[in-house]
Amino acid sequence: MDSTQLLKGVLDVAVLAVIEHEDGYGYDIVRRLKAAGLDDIGDASIYGTLRRLFTAGALTSYVVASEDGPHRKYYGINQTGKQMLAEQRATWATFSSKMSALLDSPKPTKRAKGGK
């Protein structure tokens, strides 16, 4: 199974979870996601997700000067983002438990009458 397709479906919630307790700038968020084991995520996907979440009103942003290079744009989760995260956590918990039950306990299939 190609995990990149699965990641596309959960990228919003992954980004929100990563910045729930600590704001971060783009590369820092990529690094944290990869440190959490999501190695297949591309940088461009993260930056697109940050822009989309900011436009949706789930994130705040601010610029911090850097002595080591260009200014960094930090993102933080706001109340709307926290609500989105809570809803997506509940959705994920329900979905993942159903998938786990389906995958962990295969049931024999019934054959139609007259079938071989």
TIGUMI-949923 format. One record per atom (N, C-alpha, C): residue in three letters; x, y, z. Coordinates in steps of 0.05 Angstrom, whole numbers, padded with zeros to 5 digits, always signed. Each point is the difference from the previous one (the first is absolute). Layout:
TIGUMI-949923
ALAXYZ ...
***
This chain:
TIGUMI-949923
MET+00017-00024+00000 MET-00017+00024+00000 MET+00018+00025+00000 ASP-00007+00019-00016 ASP+00015+00025-00002 ASP-00008+00018+00023 SER+00018+00005+00019 SER-00007+00016+00023 SER-00004+00030-00006 THR+00011+00009-00023 THR-00003+00028-00007 THR-00030+00007-00004 GLN-00015-00019-00011 GLN-00029+00005-00003 GLN-00014+00002+00027 LEU+00008-00016+00019 LEU-00012+00001+00026 LEU+00008+00027+00014 LEU+00024+00008-00004 LEU+00010+00025+00012 LEU-00016+00024-00010 LYS-00007+00000-00025 LYS-00015+00023-00011 LYS-00026+00004+00015 GLY-00012-00022+00008 GLY-00026+00001+00014 GLY+00002+00009+00028 VAL+00024-00001+00012 VAL+00003+00007+00029 VAL+00020+00022+00004 LEU+00009+00013-00021 LEU+00020+00020+00003 LEU-00009+00024+00017 ASP-00025+00009-00004 ASP-00010+00022+00016 ASP+00002-00006+00030 VAL-00011-00023+00008 VAL+00000-00007+00028 VAL+00028-00004+00011 ALA+00018-00011-00017 ALA+00028-00004+00009 ALA+00013+00027+00005 VAL-00004+00020-00017 VAL+00012+00026+00003 VAL-00012+00014+00025 LEU-00026-00002+00003 LEU-00013+00012+00024 LEU+00011-00012+00025 ALA+00003-00026+00001 ALA+00010-00014+00024 ALA+00029+00008+00006 VAL+00016+00004-00020 VAL+00028+00007+00004 VAL+00003+00028+00012 ILE-00017+00018-00007 ILE+00002+00027+00011 ILE-00020+00006+00022 GLU-00013-00020+00010 GLU-00020+00004+00021 GLU+00012+00012+00025 HIS+00024-00008+00007 HIS+00012+00010+00025 HIS+00024+00019-00004 GLU+00010+00001-00025 GLU+00023+00017-00005 GLU-00002+00010-00029 ASP+00000+00027-00004 ASP+00000+00011-00026 ASP+00025-00009-00016 GLY-00001+00002-00026 GLY+00023-00008-00016 GLY+00000+00013-00027 TYR+00023+00001-00012 TYR+00003+00010-00028 TYR+00001-00024-00018 GLY-00003+00005-00026 GLY-00003-00021-00019 GLY+00019-00023+00002 TYR+00026+00005-00001 TYR+00020-00021+00001 TYR-00001-00015+00027 ASP-00004+00015+00021 ASP-00002-00012+00027 ASP-00024-00020+00001 ILE-00022+00008-00012 ILE-00024-00018+00000 ILE+00006-00025-00016 VAL+00014+00003-00023 VAL+00008-00023-00016 VAL+00018-00018+00017 ARG+00019+00011+00013 ARG+00019-00015+00016 ARG-00015-00016+00022 ARG-00019+00013+00014 ARG-00015-00013+00021 ARG-00017-00023-00010 LEU-00012+00004-00023 LEU-00017-00021-00012 LEU+00018-00024-00008 LYS+00023+00006-00011 LYS+00018-00022-00008 LYS+00011-00014+00025 ALA+00005+00015+00021 ALA+00010-00012+00025 ALA-00022-00018+00012 ALA-00025+00006-00006 ALA-00022-00017+00010 ALA-00005-00024-00017 GLY+00017-00003-00021 GLY-00002-00024-00017 GLY-00014+00004-00027 LEU-00008+00024-00006 LEU-00014+00006-00025 LEU+00021+00009-00021 ASP+00017-00018-00007 ASP+00023+00006-00018 ASP-00008+00006-00029 ASP-00023-00010-00008 ASP-00007+00003-00028 ASP-00013+00027-00007 ILE-00001+00018+00019 ILE-00013+00026-00005 ILE+00020+00018-00014 GLY-00009+00012-00021 GLY+00017+00020-00015 GLY-00003+00027+00012 ASP+00021+00016-00002 ASP+00000+00027+00010 ASP-00023+00017-00012 ALA-00003-00003-00026 ALA-00020+00016-00014 ALA-00028-00006+00010 SER-00005-00025+00007 SER-00026-00008+00011 SER-00006+00014+00026 ILE+00021+00002+00017 ILE-00003+00013+00026 ILE-00006+00030-00004 TYR+00016+00013-00017 TYR-00005+00029-00004 TYR-00027+00005-00011 GLY-00010-00017-00018 GLY-00027+00003-00011 GLY-00021-00004+00021 THR+00005-00019+00018 THR-00019-00006+00022 THR+00000+00024+00019 LEU+00023+00011+00006 LEU+00001+00023+00018 LEU-00016+00024-00012 ARG+00004+00005-00025 ARG-00015+00022-00013 ARG-00030-00005+00000 ARG-00008-00025-00006 ARG-00028-00007+00000 ARG-00013+00002+00028 LEU+00014-00010+00020 LEU-00010+00003+00028 LEU-00002+00029+00009 PHE+00020+00016-00008 PHE+00000+00028+00007 PHE-00024+00014-00013 THR-00004-00005-00026 THR-00022+00011-00015 THR-00027-00008+00012 ALA-00001-00025+00010 ALA-00025-00010+00012 ALA-00005+00012+00028 GLY+00019+00015+00010 GLY-00004+00012+00027 GLY+00008-00017+00023 ALA+00015-00022-00005 ALA+00008-00019+00021 ALA+00027+00008+00013 LEU+00015+00016-00014 LEU+00027+00008+00010 LEU+00004+00030+00001 THR+00017+00008+00018 THR+00010+00027+00000 THR+00029-00001-00012 SER+00010+00023-00008 SER+00028+00000-00009 SER+00013+00026+00008 TYR+00026-00001+00003 TYR+00015+00024+00007 TYR+00029-00004-00010 VAL+00014+00021-00004 VAL+00027-00001-00011 VAL+00020+00006+00023 VAL+00021-00016+00001 VAL+00021+00004+00020 VAL+00027+00004-00015 ALA+00014+00021+00007 ALA+00026+00005-00012 ALA+00020-00022+00008 SER+00017-00006-00018 SER+00020-00021+00005 SER+00028+00012-00005 GLU+00018-00005+00019 GLU+00028+00009-00004 GLU+00015-00017-00019 ASP-00010-00025-00005 ASP+00014-00019-00016 ASP-00009-00001-00029 GLY-00019+00017-00008 GLY-00010-00001-00027 GLY-00025+00016-00002 PRO-00017-00008-00019 PRO-00025+00016-00004 PRO-00019-00003+00023 HIS-00019+00019+00001 HIS-00020-00001+00021 HIS-00016-00026-00003 ARG-00011-00009+00023 ARG-00016-00024-00001 ARG-00029+00006+00007 LYS-00018-00012-00016 LYS-00028+00003+00005 LYS-00009-00023+00017 TYR-00009+00006+00024 TYR-00009-00020+00019 TYR-00030-00003-00002 TYR-00009-00024+00005 TYR-00029-00006+00001 TYR-00007-00011+00027 GLY-00024+00009+00010 GLY-00010-00010+00025 GLY-00030-00008-00004 ILE-00009-00018+00017 ILE-00028-00008-00002 ILE-00017+00019+00016 ASN-00023+00007-00010 ASN-00018+00017+00015 ASN-00025-00016+00008 GLN-00020+00013+00011 GLN-00023-00014+00010 GLN-00015-00016-00022 THR-00002+00012-00023 THR-00012-00014-00022 THR+00016-00025-00007 GLY+00026+00002-00001 GLY+00017-00023-00005 GLY-00002-00021+00021 LYS-00002+00008+00025 LYS-00003-00019+00022 LYS-00026-00015-00002 GLN-00021+00014-00009 GLN-00026-00014-00004 GLN+00002-00020-00023 MET+00013+00009-00022 MET+00004-00018-00023 MET+00016-00025+00009 LEU+00021+00004+00016 LEU+00017-00022+00009 LEU-00016-00019+00017 ALA-00017+00010+00018 ALA-00016-00017+00017 ALA-00019-00017-00017 GLU-00013+00013-00019 GLU-00019-00014-00018 GLU+00015-00022-00016 GLN+00023+00007-00011 GLN+00015-00019-00016 GLN+00011-00022+00017 ARG+00007+00005+00025 ARG+00009-00021+00018 ARG-00022-00020+00004 ALA-00024+00010+00005 ALA-00023-00018+00005 ALA-00006-00016-00026 THR+00001+00013-00023 THR-00005-00014-00025 THR+00021-00022-00004 TRP+00026+00007+00005 TRP+00021-00019-00003 TRP-00003-00024+00019 ALA-00007+00005+00025 ALA-00004-00021+00019 ALA-00021-00020-00009 THR-00022+00011-00009 THR-00022-00017-00010 THR+00008-00016-00024 PHE+00012+00014-00019 PHE+00008-00013-00025 PHE+00022-00021+00005 SER+00020+00007+00015 SER+00022-00019+00004 SER-00009-00025+00016 SER-00018+00004+00019 SER-00010-00024+00015 SER-00016-00018-00019 LYS-00015+00011-00018 LYS-00016-00016-00019 LYS+00019-00015-00019 MET+00020+00014-00010 MET+00020-00012-00018 MET+00016-00022+00015 SER+00008+00005+00024 SER+00014-00020+00016 SER-00016-00025+00004 ALA-00026+00004+00007 ALA-00017-00023+00004 ALA-00003-00015-00026 LEU-00003+00014-00022 LEU-00002-00013-00026 LEU+00025-00016-00008 LEU+00023+00012+00005 LEU+00025-00012-00008 LEU+00010-00021+00019 ASP-00006+00003+00026 ASP+00011-00018+00020 ASP-00016-00026+00003 SER-00025+00001-00006 SER-00017-00024+00004 SER-00016-00007-00025 PRO+00014-00012-00020 PRO-00014-00008-00024 PRO-00021-00021+00006 LYS-00023+00003-00011 LYS-00022-00019+00004 LYS-00003-00016-00025 PRO-00007-00026+00003 PRO-00005-00016-00024 PRO-00024+00010-00015 THR+00003-00001-00026 THR-00022+00010-00017 THR-00020-00023-00005 LYS-00025+00006-00002 LYS-00020-00020-00006 LYS-00002-00003-00030 ARG-00002-00024-00008 ARG-00003-00006-00028 ARG-00029+00000-00007 ALA-00006+00009-00024 ALA-00027-00001-00010 ALA-00008-00029-00005 LYS-00025-00006+00003 LYS-00009-00028-00005 LYS+00006-00007-00029 GLY+00010-00024-00002 GLY+00007-00010-00027 GLY+00028+00009-00008 GLY+00014+00016+00016 GLY+00027+00009-00006 GLY+00021-00021+00006 LYS+00023+00002-00012 LYS+00021-00019+00005 LYS+00019+00009+00021 
***
